[in-house]
Amino acid sequence: MNTMNLKYLGFLILIVCFSCKDQTEEIVVNKRTSNELVDYVNPLMGTDSEFKLSNGNTYPAIARPWAMNFWTPQTAKMGDGWAYKYDDTKIRGIKQTHQPSPWINDYAAFSLMAVTGDLKFQEDERASWFSHKAETVKPYHYSVYLADHDVVVEVTPTERASQFKFTFPESEQSYIILDAFFKGSMVKILPNERKIIGYCRNNSGGVPDNFHNYFVAEFDRDFEITHTWHDDWELQENANESEGEHVGAIIGFKTIKGEVVHVKVASSFISPEQAALNLKREIGDDTFDQTKEKAKQAWEKELNRIQIEDDNIDHIKTFYSSLYRVLLFPRKFYEFDANNEIVHYSPYNGKVLPGYMFTDNGFWDTFRAVFPFFNMMYPELNSHIMEGLANTYKESGWLPEWASPGHRDCMIGSNSAPIIADAFLKGNVKEKDVDILFEAMLKNATVSEGRPVNSVGRAGLDYYNSLGYVPYNVGIHENAARTLEYAYADYTIAQMAEKLGKKDIAQKYFEKAMNYKKLFDPSSSLMRGKNEDGTFQSPFNPLKWGDAFTEGNSLHYTWSVFQDVQGLIDLMGGKNAFIAKLDGVFSMPPDFDDSYYGQTIHEIREMQIVNMGNYAHGNQPIQHMIYLYNYAGAPYKAQARIREVLTKLYSATPDGYCGDEDNGQTSAWYVFSSLGFYPVTPGTDQYVIGSPLFKKATLHLENGNTFKILSENNSDANFYIQSVTSNGTSYNNSYLNFETIQKGGELQFNLGNTPNKDWASKPENAPYSYSNQ
């Protein structure tokens, strides 16, 4: 990463209200003379990606935080999960998107596009050359020059609506095209009302039969031409309505040079009437610039919760670009009805029901750091998300593991459990939802029948509950990874049960949390698949990706004992052997065995090319691993590795990630780690200390308290902790308690360029492990 030493940046911040109320409420616009944090964000971070190599696999999301609808420029063809690739040269439209990942793909998408001259409405023909030199990309505003049509198109968002601004040249033939996309759509042009209404039904799974996204587009000038098209791009001249597999609408007019046409757009999963209500409520009579300023201030409100002060502008840009990604998902999947009551269309049973609903999240990724971040900084929001999980269980009979918008068959584990337990233990589950969520967690752990897709509940549950592990040789893929993740989930169930006073259940699941030991192979000191008869699978290659593991190998998954790192240390023969095993992951060559996949998948390639041995930070299973040095009394080793990852593998550039960003998880690692700590074990009250990147960070907590993190002598060379004080008192533990942060105060690091091997090196200074209790 290129860095530029600038004068100390003091942020004269005017803090807006920190309540977590829905952002459809009035947003106070503050004028500032200092730099505004949202303008440090680069939404193009991670967009230089493709199927074979991910530098983030992101798209520029033009959106409010956690909004129901995002907008993004579309360079790829309809249906392509890589909707915007930085190196592409043509834009086909600006589309409403709900895509959480290219691997999950999109749903409920439609697009707007402007063309001039001879009418070209098919997506390849209408596509226009563009340049990043004539592109403005902010979370709250996107603008691009469509060179082939001499049109500038801009968009700015609300949560469920947006405003478009098209600036046309002098032309006898100017058009705006609404493409309602494939898999079922309808458009109706209402010339007298200057509107296009309709619906789109495109999806990639996880929807009921009655799924629709209803939209309304309201223009500020009369239509002189109205066309539609029907299936197979069949133009229907002078028509005002079309319905079929893939339809769209075209409106046209003459324009003079510099003429501006505004379009207000909103949508709803509930009804056409609700779409119109969303438009009226969220935009109303606002101008484009007013909506833009409100969107900007929505981001300022959230980004200002954490204020960074440092003299490295590149690191500040990377921090706020990462924080922006953390605040996008999960998506609000609820709306406000005519009585201003919260309601949602259920992607599980197709009914319109009261209460919160959130979606577009893979818990295999986000249980690790995204939801712990919400518990620290956004407890009210997370209580709403928990209510949404309770609603999901009531509407589908199961907790979600990967939702987009309903249950999707992707990834493994039972990671709804740590998300719920961590929220509950930190006081962020409302009383009315506690019992239903605990019932749902126990169902995951006890019921094997009736799962809607393989990723929901626990695949191999009957084996796991009888043997204590999912066997390698019974046809259940990724069995060792499942066992390790189930054992951790069982630990979090036990933690919640204990807090609820359910002692028998707690004891049962604390015992099951030790199932990780059944897969430990003493001959290699690694986790290894085990057959049904109790023998280890053979031959065993710890470099083999997949097979018994998920998007990783044994070197990566061996460390997935979040609940009992000390127990893992004991199995490996003590601290020295444990540290040597950790060191070996970094010092060995980036060798791999990809035979399970039959090709070198992108996660493998991303590990191979960064020159960090077999450490695969670009994927989630190993992201906590560096912090495990603290458990073995060697936090100085973690400090060096953390700084290396922060400065080598992240930057606010199109290639700024080292693998999939994944719903904010890889970004959340950066946000936490740059602050100086990380939640290794959600479901406990601790964060493990690393090494702060910045000279000062101020956390404005939702309870009104302020927690400051200062690091004296912080520099590129000085990242080793020499000493720490907490509110002026010497502090020698290599972890922080949740309550320490929530009470507010000051944590002061003194950093140097040589390791202090004594700091936090004693057993009593180590973070929590179940074996030590």
Residue, then its C-alpha position, 0 to 999 in steps of 0.5 A: m500500500n502506498t502511504m503519504n505522511l500528512k499533517y495530523l488530521g484533526f476531525l472537528i466532528l459534529i455528532v448527529c443523534f446516535s439512536c438506532k431508529d429507522q433511517t426513514e426518519e428525518i436526517v438532520v443535515n449538518k454543515r462541516t468545515s472539516n473533512e467528512l468521513v463518508d468521503y474517505v470511503n471508496p465503494l470501488m474497494g474490492t471490485d477488481s475481481e473475477f471468478k478465478l481471483s477475488n480481490g473482494n468480489t464486491y460491487p459499488a453499493i449506492a445505498r443507505p446503511w442496511a437499506m432494503n434496496f441498493w443501486t449499482p452500475q451494471t457492466a455485466k449481462m443480466g443474471d451475471g453475479w459479477a455485475y460490476k467489474y472494475d476492468d469492464t469498459k461498458i455500462r448496460g444500466i444502473k440496476q436495483t440490486h439485492q445481491p449479497s455475494p456473486w456466488i449467491n447472485d441477485y434477486a428482485a433486480f431491474s435497471l434504468m438506462a438512457v440512450t440517444g439517437d437510434l433506439k437501442f434497447q437490447e442490453d448489448e446494443r444499448a451498452s455504453w463505453f465509460s471511464h473511471k475518469a468520468e465516474t463519481v462513486k460515493p456511498y450516497h451518490y453515483s455519477v457516470y458519463l455514458a460516452d456513446h449517448d452523451v448522457v450523464v446519469e446519476v443516482t442517490p438512494t433512500e432505504r426503499a427508494s432513489q432519485f435518478k438525474f439524467t442530463f441529456p445532450e441536444s437530441e431529437q431522440s432521447y430515451i430512458i429504458l426500464d428493464a424489468f429483467f427475466k424470470g417473470s416481469m411486467v411493465k405498464i406505462l401511465p403517460n398521464e401520470r408520468k409513471i412506469i409501474g410494474y414488477c420483477r420476479n427474478n431470483s436465484g432461489g429462496v422465494p415463495d411462489n408469489f414472490h414479486n418486487y413491485f416498482v414505481a418510477e415517476f418522471d418530471r416531464d411528459f412522455e412523447i414516445t412510449h414503447t414496451w418490449h416482450d419476450d426475446w426483445e420483441l419491440q412493441e411500438n406505441a404500447n403501454e403495457s407488457e407482461g411475460e418472461h422478460v419485458g421492459a418499458i421505453i419512454g422518449f422525448k426531444t431534449i436540448k443540450g443540458e436538459v435534465v430529467h429526474v426520475k423518482v423510483a421506489s419498490s416494495f415486496i408487498s404490493p404496488e400500493q406499498a411501493a407508491l407509499n414508500l416513494k411518497r414517504e421516503i422522497g415526497d417532494d424532495t429534490f435530487d440534491q436534498t435526497k443526496e444530502k440526506a443520504k450523505q448524512a445517513w452515512e456520516k451519522e454511522l461513520n462518526r460513531i468511530q472517529i479515527e485520528d492519524d497521519n496516514i491518510d491511506h489507512i484512514k481511507t481503508f478503515y472507513s471503506s471497510l466500515y462502510r462494508v460492515l454497515l451494508f448487511p444484513r438487509k432490512f427486509y421490512e417496510f412501513d405500512a399505511n399506519n406506519e407499522i413495521v411489516h414484512y413480506s415473508p420470503y419463507n411463507g409468502k405472507v405479509l406479517p408484522g414485525y422485523m425481517f432481515t436477510d442477505n447474510g451468510f452466518w458462516d462468515t458473519f458470526r465471527a466479527v460482524f455480529p460481535f461488532f453490532n453487539m458492541m456498537y449497535p445493540e438496538l439494531n441487533s435486537h431488531i435482527m434477533e426479532g427478525l430471526a425469531n420471525t424466520y423461525k416462526e414462519s419457516g420452522w427453522l433458523p436461517e444460516w444463509a438467507s437471500p431472501g429466504h433459505r439458501d443451500c450454501m455453506i455449513g455449520s449451525n452458526s445462528a447459535p453463536i449469533i443469538a447467544d452472543a446477542f443474548l449474553k450482551g443484553n441485546v435480545k428482547e424478552k419476548d424473543v428469548d424463549i422462541l430463539f432458544e427453542a429454535m437453537l435446540k431444534n437445530a441441535t436435536v431435530s434432523e428431519g424436515r430441514p428445508v435445505n441442507s445448510v439449515g439445521r445440522a447435516g449429519l446430526d444423528y451421527y454427531n449426536s450418537l458418535g460425537y462427530v460427523p463421520y468421514n465415510v458416510g457421504i456427508h461432505e466437509n464432515a470434520a468442519r461440521t463437527l468443529e462448528y457444531a461443537y462450538a455452537d453447542y458451547t454457545i447453547a450451553q452459555m445461553a442455557e446457563k444464563l437462563g438457569k437451565k443447568d441440565i441443558a447447560q451441562k449437556y451442551f458444555e460436554k458436547a462442546m468438547n467433541y472437537k477432541k474426537l477429531f484431534d490426531p496426535s500423530s500430526s497434531l491436527m484435526r482429521g476426518k474420522n470414519e464411523d468405526g472410529t479410525f481416522q480417514s486415510p491417506f491424510n494430507p493436511l494440505k488437501w482443501g475441501d474433502a473433510f473441510t470447508e474451503g480450507n484444509s486441516l492447517h486452517y480448520t485445526w484452529s476452529v476451537f474458539q471455545d477452548v483454545q487452552g484445550l487445543i494447546d494441551l492436546m498439542g503438547g503445550k505452549n511451545a508446540f502450539i506456537a511452533k504449529l502456528d509459526g509453521v503455517f506462516s513459514m511453510p511454502p504455500d503448497f496445496d492439494d486441490s484434487y477434491y475440487g478438480q481445479t485450483i479454486h479462487e480461495i486457494r489461489e488467493m492464499q498462494i499469491v500473497n507470500m504468507g505461507n499457508y495462511a489464507h486470510g482471504n477466507q474466513p476459517i483462519q481469520h482468528m488464528i493470529y490472535l491465538y498466540n495470546y492464549a499461549g503467552a506470546p502476544y508479541k507474535a500476534q502483534a507483528r502478524i496483525r500489523e502485517v495483515l492490516t498493511k499488506l492485505y488491505s487497501a482502499t483500492p479496487d484490488g483492496y481485499c485478499g479474497d471474498e469480502d463476504n457480507g462485511q466479515t473480512s472488513a470487520w476483521y480490519v475494523f476490529s483489528s485496526l482498533g486493537f482487538y478482535p472477538v475470537t470467541p463470540g458467546t464470551d464477554q472478551y475481545v483478544i488484544g492485538s496491536p492498534l493501527f491508529k494513533k487515536a480512535t474514539l468509539h461513541l457507544e449507543n449508551g452514550n459513553t465514549f471509549k478511547i484507544l490511544s497508542e503512543n509512538n505508533s508508526d510503521a516500525n512501532f507495533y509491538i506493545q511495550s505496556v498498556t494502561s486502562n483508565g490510567t492503571s497498568y493493564n497486563n491482560s491480553y484481552l478486554n472485557f465487553e463491559t470495559i468498553q461499554k462503560g467508557g474510558e481510555l485504553q492507552f498503548n505504548l508501542g515500540n519496535t522490539p517485542n516485550k515478551d513479558w507483557a501479558s505472557k503469564p497464564e493468568n493474562a490469557p483470554y478465556s478458554y473453557s478448560n481453564q474454568 
